[in-house]
Amino acid sequence: MIGNPVLVCGASDRAVVSSCSYEVRRFWVHSAMPASNYWQGRSGRVQ
């Protein structure tokens, strides 16, 4: 998983980001932010 973006959050509309890797933080994502802020404008694809 080294070098891959990893984001951990719940699946509800009110979920928050629990943890994220430094690769995800390049996209201005940080822990404790609402997950809906991240998912807006994205496909919602999980790999």
C-alpha positions in Angstrom: 0.0 0.0 0.0 3.0 2.3 0.1 2.6 5.1 -2.4 -1.2 4.5 -2.9 -3.9 6.9 -1.8 -5.9 5.5 1.1 -8.9 7.1 2.7 -10.9 5.7 5.6 -14.4 7.0 6.2 -18.0 5.9 6.8 -20.6 5.3 4.1 -23.3 7.6 5.4 -24.1 11.2 4.3 -22.8 12.5 7.7 -19.6 10.5 7.8 -16.2 12.0 8.5 -12.8 11.1 7.3 -11.2 8.9 10.0 -7.8 8.6 8.5 -6.0 9.3 5.2 -2.6 8.7 3.7 -0.2 11.5 2.7 -1.0 10.7 -1.0 -4.7 11.6 -0.4 -3.7 14.8 1.5 -2.3 16.2 -1.8 -6.0 16.7 -2.7 -6.6 18.8 0.4 -8.2 16.0 2.4 -7.6 15.7 6.1 -8.8 13.7 9.1 -12.1 14.9 10.7 -13.4 16.6 7.6 -16.8 15.7 6.4 -16.5 12.9 3.9 -19.2 14.5 1.7 -16.7 17.3 1.0 -14.3 14.8 -0.5 -16.9 12.8 -2.5 -18.5 15.8 -4.2 -17.4 15.8 -7.8 -15.9 12.4 -7.7 -17.2 9.1 -9.0 -17.4 7.5 -5.6 -15.3 4.6 -6.9 -13.7 2.4 -4.3 -10.7 0.3 -5.3 
